[in-house]
Amino acid sequence: MFAQEGEAYRGLTKAIEKIYTVTQKHGKNILLLDTQSTLFYDENGSIIEKYMMKGNLSYLGKEIRFNRNNPHFKEILVYNHMNGLVSRSVEYGDLQTGNHSSIMYDSKGKVLNKVQCKSTGADSLIWEMHYNQVGYLSEYFKIQHNKDGTIDEKTLFDYKDDVMESHKYIYDPSGLLSSIVVTSPGDSLLYKMRYRYDESANLLEQSKTDSGNLPMESTIYSYDDRDRLIMRLDYSFNPRYGGTPNLRTQYEYSYE
């Protein structure tokens, strides 16, 4: 599901998305409108069409999305400004059991990448396999779940079955994901993700720190009184400037 979809978006007709690139000059943020998109919804609060324009309002292209449940199926068709097909992606299977697949194709139907998830059932394991465009395994995750269905740990392997990373998931007392600790095969900290929420369980901030607990990047989210996303701010950090956050991208949303 996309960020602007779900129960909070039921009853909407459309939304406007504006994406600004941001540069800094004399200590001030300079915003430049990069793209502006119009999103259309179905009765379930799912996006079914997206029309994209550059900041100067020249047409970029569109996305057409098809959604179906029981069984789960999602298809996204991306077209360029000449209405030529650029890519097609499909996702299908049973998300509850963990048995599902997603495939991306180019305009000629050639597979660009494929992700396949398979559940082993009794041992709460799911294997997430990533394949490249020629069908070879590039990497895969072994995913261990808790009894409540949440992820406990993900282990990343390369195609030679060597461990690359371990991802440990940590939850707060209410069951919301609070952090992900990523370590190397030697158990050295690589980086850490942290998550913060409001009283309605909307994600307010996700941040990434390095092995020395120095900030690397952060994303801040804001919502309206109906729990709909209205702004997203992406920040990066440069240790040379004392860890001061630099705004890089600003997203704004309005709804009808």
N, C-alpha and C positions, 0 to 999 in steps of 0.2 A: 504494500500500500504506500502511496505517495504521501508526503507530509501534509498536503492540503486535501486529504480525503478522510472519510469516516463519518461517524455519527454526528459530529459537530457541523458537518457540511451538508447534511440532508436538507432538502428544501431550497437549496441555492440554484440559481440559474447559471450564473457565471462569476468568474473572478478575474481580476487584473493583476498580473505579476510584473513588477518593474525591478530590473537588476542593474545596479550601478557599480562600476569599477571606481576605486578610490585611490587617490594619490595624496601625498602629504607635501605641503608647501608652506614654509614659514610657520610650522606648527599647527596648520589648519588642514582639515580634510577637504579635498576637492573631489566632488562627485561628478561622474560623467555617466549619463544614461546609456547603458550598453544594449540591453534588449528589453522589449515590452511584449508581453504575451497575454492573450485572452484565453481563459480556460472555461470550458462548458461542462456541466455536471448532469448525471442521471439522477433518478429519484432516490438512489441509495447513497448519494454523496460521493460517488466515484467520478473521476475525470474521464470524459469520453472524447473530448477534442481539445487541442491546444494549437493556437495560431500565433506564430512568433514573428516579430518585427525588430529591426535594428533601432537604435535610439533615434535615428533620423526618419523613422517610420517606413523605411523600405522593407518590403516583404522578405522574410527569411525562409519560411516553410511552415509545415504543420505536423502535428502528431495525431493519429487516430487510434483510439484505444478501445478494445473490446474486453468486457469483463463477464465472467459467468461463474456461478457457484454450483456445487454438487453435480459433477466434480468441479474442482477449482480450475479455471482457465483464464489466462490474461494474455492479450496480444497487443503489441504496440507497433504501429507502422509509422515510419518517419519519412517525410517528403521534403524535397528542397523547394526553392522559390519558383522552379519551373514545373512543379508538381511531379517530379521524378522521384521514384522510390529510392531512398538512401539506405535504409536498414529495416529489418523486421525482427522483433524479439517475441518469444512466446514463453509462457510459464504455465505448467500444468502439473497435476498430481494431487496428493492429499497432504496439505500443510499440517494437519493435526498429527498424523502418524509420522511425518518426516520424510515420506516417500514422494519426492517431487523433482522436477527438472526445469531448467531454464536454458534456452538456446537463443543466440543472436546470429542473424544471417545478414549478408550484404545484399545489395540491390539485385544480384543475380542468383540469390538463393544459396550461396556458399556459406558454410558455417564459419563464423568468426571465433566464437567461443561457446563452450557448453559447461554448465554446472549441473551435476546430478547428485541428489541426496537420497540415501538409502538407510532405512532403519533396520536394526538387527532384532528389534523386539524386546525380549526379556531383559537384556542387560543395559537398556537405556542408552545404547550407543547409536549415533547417526554418523555415517560417512559421507562427507561432502567432497565430491570429486570434481576437479577443474581440468577441462580438456582444451587444447589449443585448436587452431583452425584446421589442422591436418588430422585431428582426432586422437592425438597422443596425450597421455596424462601429463600435465605440467606440475600440479601440486594437489594436495588434498588435506582435509581436516578430519581428525577424529574428534567427535563432539560427545562429551559425556553430560547427561542430564541429571538433575535432581529429581526427587520423587514427585515434586509439584509441577514438573515439566519445564522448569527454567534451566538454562544452561549452567553447568558447573564449571566445565573446563573444555577448551578447544586446543588441540595440538596440531600444529601445521607441519606437514611433511613435504619434502620435494619429491620429484618423480622417482628418485632412487631409494625412497623410504627412509631417508635421513631426517631426523627432527630438525626443524628450522626455528620454531617458536612455540612457546606455551602461553595460552591466554587463560588466566584465572578470573572468573566472574564473581563479584561480591555484591550482595544485596543489603538494603537497609531493612529495618524491622517491619516496614509495611510491604516488603517484597519488591520494591523498585530497584533496578540496577543502579548501584552507586559508584562502582569503579570496575575497571578491567586492568589487571596487572599482567604485562607481557614480559616474559623472560626468555633468555637464550637457552640452548641445550645445556650450558654449564650453570644454569640457574642464576645468571647475572641479569639484573633489571635492564630492559631495553627502553621501555617507556610505560607510562600509565595514563589511562583515560579515566576521567571523573565526570559524574553526572549530577545535576542539581534540578529539583522540581518545585513547582508551586503546590498549593494545597489541593488543586484539582488533578494532580499527577501529570500536568503538562511539563515537558522538558524545558527548563529555563536556560541551562548552560551545559555545554560539554567542552571539556578542556583536555589538553594533552601536555604532559610534562616528560622531560627526558630522564635519563638514568641518574642525573644529579638533582632531580626534582625542580629543574628550571623550566619555566613555561615555554612551550613551542607554538601552540595555536589554541584558539578558543572560538566558540560559536555561541552567541547569545540570541535567545528567542523571546518574542513578545506576543501576547494574545489579546483579543478583545474580550468583552464580557460574556461571549458565547463560546469561549475556548477555541476560537479560530485564529490561526497564525496570521499576524499582521506585519511582523518584521523579523528579519534574521540578519545578524551582523557577524561577519567572519573576520577574525583578527589573527595576525601573526606576530611573533615576538623576535626581536633581534638582541641577543645578549650584549652586543657592542654598545647598545644604547640603554643599558641598565634595565633591560626587561620590560621596557614600556611597550604596551600593545599598539600595533599599527592596524587600523581598519583597512581591509583589502577589498571586501565586497559587501554591498548592502542590498538586501532584498526587501521589497515592500509589497503588501497584498491588500486589496480591497475587494468587497463582495457585493453581489446583487441577488 
